[in-house]
Amino acid sequence: MENYAVFLRGINVGGINIKMADLKTALADYPFTKVKTLLASGNVVLQSELSPAKVKSEFEKCLRDGFGYDAWVVVLTASRVAALVEACPYPADDKATHSYITLASDKAMLDELFRAGEELDGMEQVRLGPEAMAWLAPAGGTLDSPFSKLSSKARYKASTTTRNLRTFIKVRDAAAAL
């Protein structure tokens, strides 16, 4: 049995509203155990005997079939989430900046996004691995930051999702506690 973290993209924004209690109920019909939802922004931890790719496939099927949501999720093992938190060089709590981790299910898309970020003036970012990068945004200006605007383009929608480092730490802790 492996502990996993599942990060949903675009849930409870832009008209796609799924109650976490309803999601948890729907997931009961799938090969997952100890399912827990965290926050309302689409973070789930669970256990499964399936591979990460199969967890992704089954989870997306649940979202499509149960909610009519053409879903995109990134699935990581609990140990990988912990390693990414440890590798992030930015602070979880800072009054001047907010730290983010962008995850991708498609390495080529993350490569492209990272290269595009390198072209932005004042952009501070670091690659954490083939599936993740960390970046900083000014406190209070995340959505208006050039990188946030870049990463929200439709081109990256199917393969990337971003979480505040504080959220990522909560997911790490919940996945480890399963």
BELGICOR-V329818 format. One record per helix or strand of 2 or more residues. SS is the DSSP state (helix for helix, strand for strand). FROM is the first residue (numbers start at 1). TO is the last residue. Records with the same first field share a line. If there is no record, write none. Layout:
SS: FROM-TO  FROM-TO
This chain:
strand: 2-8  33-38  43-48  73-77  97-104  125-129  132-138  160-164
helix: 20-27  52-67  78-87  107-118  146-151  154-157  165-176
